[in-house]
Amino acid sequence: VQLVESGGGLVQPGGSLRLSCAASGIIRSINAMAWYRQAPGKERELVARINSGGWINYADSVKGRFTISRDNVKNTVYLQMSSLKPEDTAIYYCHAERVRSSTGWNDYWGQGTQVTVSS
């Protein structure tokens, strides 16, 4: 199973970006998919998470600005980011939780995509 992220880049404050993460491989189910981020000198933190039933939770710092969504058929998760702030600058990582595949149950991480918010 592999997670491939796309959509990062450089954006001005107040701008928007959409991240995508597609899980590939022989996948039978995925319990939850999430986005984490890690800024320089800081620990990795949860940004948003959506489970197979559609339950969503967000970090307080992104509520009202970011929207997570998921396509269960395509095993893809999206993060729509709006009203971006310089403090949103970080490497964003996709995470797939309790993936049922031919190798059993495992968690997987994407390689990360850089988001930079700067004028």
Protein Blocks (a to p, Z undefined) as FASTA:
>chain_A
ZZddehiacddehiacddddddedjdfbdfbdcdddddehiacddfbdcdfkopacddfk
lgokaccdddfklopacdddehiafklgccdddddehiadfkbpaddddebiaddddZZ
